[in-house]
Amino acid sequence: MLVAGILIPIVLAAFGLWAWRRLDHRDDHEKMLCLAATQPKAPGCFDSHVLDGLPEPARRYFRYTIEPGTPLFTVAKITMAGRFGMGTKAEPKYLRMTATQLLAMPAGFVWKMSAGKGLMRLSGSDSECWTRFWLLGLLPVARLGGDPDHTRSAFGRYVAEAVFWTPAALLPGPHVRWEHRSEDCARVTVCHLGYSQSVDVTVAPDGQPIQICFERWSNANARKIHQFQPFGGYLSAFRNFSGFRLPTHVEAGNHFGSDEYFPFFVADVTDIEFPRG
């Protein structure tokens, strides 16, 4: 009886955690389906005339990233591998990482990842609605989201990632505007549901975007308080995906442009698809 009295609560607790984890998987799957459904059903095709009036670096950016005649899909599924830093610049504590992301700017995103090193195993997902990570697939170690700080921070992330992987979502429109910053830099600003995020895009002479930077709402600082602070990274290893020329190597992190810059996100893209309903 004593053994049963000990084992039954343990088994019930383990089952409860397993069921909780399955609910997270279900949420990830359902949200990805909802975001994929925002893909334009019959998108127009890219014509450089839509760039008239844009700053010259922005025109260069679009001419490089979108081939003429390409269907203007704005939702992408990105598969990646790389490293995810859990530490600091001095001690990066990188974990090997694989992930799948559904990016649908401005509606949202889901980044579903698994990472590990030795016995350390971390998995979970990030979105504009939540951050949920599990240790060894059974122990919840992060449950964040559902508040304005999280939503604002996530909005900055996926607007910036649209520069990487869904340039059609950043073509000029009612909620997207471009400004000239310098000979090789333009600023894009996206407004959505009361949030506004600007991202500076630096391009090479041929228009290839080589780095982005922006002020991100974040508490990744010594005081652990939310504030706007520099975030950014570098883009390279471009490949063609269905008429879009996109980076397959991305390094990004907090405090971009300062001595504190730490690229905690280092990803190599293995595939990019544009789901069609």
PyMOL commands that set and color helices and strands:
alter all, ss='L'
color gray80, all
select helices_A, chain A and resi 2-36+48-51+56-65+148-165+167-170
alter helices_A, ss='H'
color red, helices_A
select strands_A, chain A and resi 76-85+94-104+108-117+120-127+130-135+139-145+176-182+185-192+195-203+209-218+227-241+244-254+262-273
alter strands_A, ss='S'
color yellow, strands_A
deselect
rebuild
show_as cartoon
